[in-house]
Each structure stands twice: as C-alpha cells, then as structure tokens.
Amino acid sequence: MKIALMDSGIGLLAAATAVRRLRPDAELVLSSDPGSMPWGPRTPEDVTARALAVAEAAAAHRPDALIVACNTASVRALPALRARLEPGVPVIGTVPAIKPAAAGGGPVAIWATPATTGSPYQRGLIREFADGVTVTEVPCPGLADAVEHADQSGIDAAIAAAAARTPDDVRAVVLGCTHYELVAERIRAAVQRPGVAPLVLHGSAGAVAAQALRRIGEHPAPEAPAHGSLTVLLGGREGTLTETALTYEEGRLLQAMSPAR
C-alpha cells in the first residue's frame, strides 16, 4: 500500500504522521514545493497550476491514494486534481474540522490564513455545519510562513496576535491550515484561559488519514510491521526531509518510523 501526500510545504507532516501511526507498513510519498510558499496569496489559477505539478510528481510514483494535505489547495484546486487523477488515484481533500467543533456547542474560533478567512468556502462550511453556534473567524497572517521556516519568534508573534483576536469564551479552536497543526500546543497555550475547561483543538490530520484508508478499502492496523518506506519529493525531485521539517516532532517521528532506503 502506497499513500501520497501533497502540500505547498511541510504542512503535510501532520497528516503523514497520522497515516504512519494507522499503518506503519504503508509506503509514503511526500510531495511539496517549498520554494513556492506561501500559496494563500496566489491567484486561484496559480494555486491550481502549482498543485497539479506537485500532485503529478507524486502520481508518478503510482500511489494508491493522494491526500491533498493543504487547505488552500483543497479550496482552490480539488476539482482540477480530481479531474486529472481520478478514478485511477483517489484524491482526498482537507476540510477544516468545523463540523466536530460545532458539535460541542461552541463558542468556536476558526484560525485560518487571511485568504481563507471570510471566504465563501469557509462561510459555506459554517452555514452548513455550525448553524446556531457562535463562530469567530480569526485570520492568522504570517503564521503558516513562520511555521514553514521554523521561525520561532515569528511563530510566537503570529500566534499571540491571533490569540488576541480570539474571544475569551471560546472553548474550541479549528486549525484551518495544516501548518498550524505542527504548533498546536503553542496555540493551545496562547488561547487557554485560566480557571476554565481545557480548550479543545480540532485539526484535520487524523480524519484525512482515516478517509484515505477507507477510499482504498484498507483498515487501520497500528500493530502492522513498521517497514513502510518514505519518499520525499521537493519541487518534483527526490530528496530528504529538510532540517526545518526535523525541527517538528512530526518530522522526527516520520524519520524514526521509516526504514532507511
């Protein structure tokens, strides 16, 4: 079994780690184009062209499924990706976890890139899944870029600014960009208020990993032998996990859980 994941940069690490934990025997292909980061400010046409290039690099390795581990690419390019690759390769998009967050009753905050915040796409999800729940959309300028470059002071500043825009009574935060899952505990620490119930964070990594297995008729088997290989594609060329990726626990886990090639 081979599962590919694509993103502009290292935001795919969280979903890749989720797949690896569910199926240690799965071969993983991680395809990104970090030189083109960030995708959020780019036009829909530009995002689609770049997403197709990254996806086709992954598809050349003949995966059983492709996870679009990027909210921006899922919003802008999912129809084009499916038109190009399906039915041969099932394509699984990433949707912000608004539905499970709203199920808790709120209030809910959705942290997302400025391009996604207030977009018709996100507003549509709020109408569909969070009707009657108090939802605050929180733009997080610069956070994804700071995470991509492991810019610790930039991460701290962006999180602090977003936390200041998050209402004090929020009980759940939706991480509406895959990069944010890599700094989830830092976000929790910034938003958690003393003397109240623990904040609940809702990412998408676990859900898309499980959906990828369902799409190809497989089941979780965390006890499977840990012999799944790891292929890293950077701008279409085979490489290794970058030093920046290895600053995050998810990157280190992927390297440790993948046999040497």
N, C-alpha and C positions, 0 to 999 in steps of 0.2 A: 504494500500500500504506500502510495506516494501522495503527499498533500503539499501543494504550493501555496505560498502567501505572498501578497504584494502590498507595497506601500510606497509613498514617496521616500521615506527614510526608515528610522528604527522603530516607528510606532507599531510595526508588525511583531515586535518581540513578545508582547504580552499574549497575543493570540497563538503564536508559535509555541510558547511555553505551555499554554493550556492544551494544545494538541499533543505535545510531547508527554505531558502528565497523563492524558487519557489513553494515549497509545505510544508507549516507549519504543515500540517496534516500527513505527511509521517513518518512512523516509521523508525528510522535509526539504523543500526548496524555498529559500527566502530571496525574493527579487525586489530590488528597490533602485532608486536613482537619486541618492542623497545630494548630488550636485545641483539638482533642480528644486530642492526645498526652498521655501515652502510652496505648496500647491494652492493653498487657500486664496491668496490674492490673484491668482491667474484666471484668465477667462475660461468659461466652460469648454470652449473649443480646444484651448491649450491643455487643460487638465485631461480632456478625453484623449488627445493625441499622446500625451506622456503616459497616461495609464495604459493605453493599448500597447505601447512599446514595452513597458515593464511587464505587462501580462504575457505578451508574446514571447519574451525572453524566458519566462517561467514555463510557458506551454511547450517550448522546445524540449523540455526535459520530460515531457509526457506524464504529467501528474494525473491522478485520478480525480482531483478536485482543486479548485483555486479559491482561496479566501481573499477577498478584497479587504485587507485589514487597514482600511483608511476611510474615514467618514467622508472626506472631501471627494475622493474618487467614487465612493458609493453614491453620493448625491449627484455628481456630475456625469459619471461615465458608465454606470452599471448597465444601462440598456445597450450601449455600444459594446461593452465587454461581453455581454451575453450573446449578442448578435454575432460576434466574431468567434467565440469559443464553444458555445453550446450547440448541439447537445453532446458533443464529444467530451467536453470538460465542464462539469457543473461549476457554476460561479456563485459564490456565497458572499453577499454584501454585508456591510456592517451598519447596523441601525442603532442610534442612541437608545439606551435602555430606559426609555420614558415609561413604557407600559408597566414594568415591575416596580419602578419607583413610585408611580402614581397609585399603584395598588395598595401602598402603605398609607394612603390618605393625605400625605403632604404635611406641611408645605414642602415643595421640591424646588431645587435650583438646577438648572442645566448649564454646566460650564462647557463652552464651545468656542471655536475660533470666531473672530469677528465676521467672517464671510458666512458662517453657518447661523450665527445668532440672528434671530429675526427673519430668517429666510422662509420663503413659502414652504419649503420641505419640512423644516423643523416646526413651523407653526401648524402644518397639517398633522404632524405626529402628535402635537399637544392637543389639538382638537379631537383627534381620534381616540387617544389613549388616556388623556388626563382631563376630560370634561368634568367640571365641578371641583377640581383640585387647584389650589393656589400654586402657580408655577412662575418662577422668576428666571428669565434668560440672562445669563451672565457672560458677556464677552471676555475673552482672555487674550488680549493682544500680546504677542511675543512669547507666549508660554510654549507652544509647540516647537518653535525655532530654538528656544533656550534648551528644551529637553533634548532636541536633536543634537545639539553641540555640547551637551553636558555642561552648560554654562551655569554654574551653581548660583552665582549671585543674580543672574538673570532669571533663573527659575524662582528663587526666593522673592524677587521683586514682582514678578508676574503673578505668582500665587497670592502674595499679600494684597496686590491691587484688586484681584478678583474676589478675594475673601471680603474686602471692604465693601464690595458691591453686592454681597450675598446677605440677605436678611438674617437677622439674629435667630428667628424662629424656624429656619429651615432644618428639617430633620433628615433629608436625603439629598444627595448630590449626584446627578447623572454626569458621568465623564464622557462628554460628547466629542472627544477626539482621542484616537488610540494612543497618541503620545502621552496623554495625561495619565493613563494607567500606570506608566512607569514611575510616576511620582505620587501615586495615590495616597500613601501615608503622609506625605508632606502636605497634601491638600487637606486631608482629614485633620491634621494638627492645626492647620490655619483656620479652619471653619468651626471646629468643635468648640462649643461654649461650655464653660464650667457649670457644674451643677445640673446639667440636663442629660437626657438619654443619649447614648452613643450615636454619633452620626453614621448613617448608612450610605456607603458609596456604591454606585451601580455602574460597572463597566460592561463591555461587550465581549471580552475575550473568551470567557467560558461558553457563552451562548453560541458564538460563531464556530468555535471548535466542535461543539456537540452537533451543530447543524451540518457541518461538513461531513462528519461521520454518518449522520442519518442519510444525507444525499447519496452516499455511495454504498449504503446498505451495510455499514460496519457498526460495531458497538464499542463502547469504552472497554478497555482491558488494561487497566493501570498495572496489573501484575505481569503483563507480557514482557518477554526478554528485552532488555534495553539495548537493542542493536540497530536502531534506526539511524541512518546517516543524515548528514546536514550539508546541503549545498547552498552557498551564498553567492548571489549574483548582484553585482554593483554596476549599474548602467549597462546591463547585459553581459558583463564579463565576470567570469568566475573569480571569486576572491575569498576572503575570510571575514569573520565578524570583526568589525572595526574596534579600535581601542575605545571609542566613545560608547559603542554598544556594550562593551565589557565593564563599563562603569556602573551598569544597572544589574540588579540581581537576576533579572530575566535573561540577560545576555550571558552572564556567567553560568547560569543553570543550563542553558542550551548547549554551551560549550562542554560543560562537565558531563551532560547526559548523552552526548553524541560521540560515537566511537571515532577514532582517528581514521581518516580516509587514506 
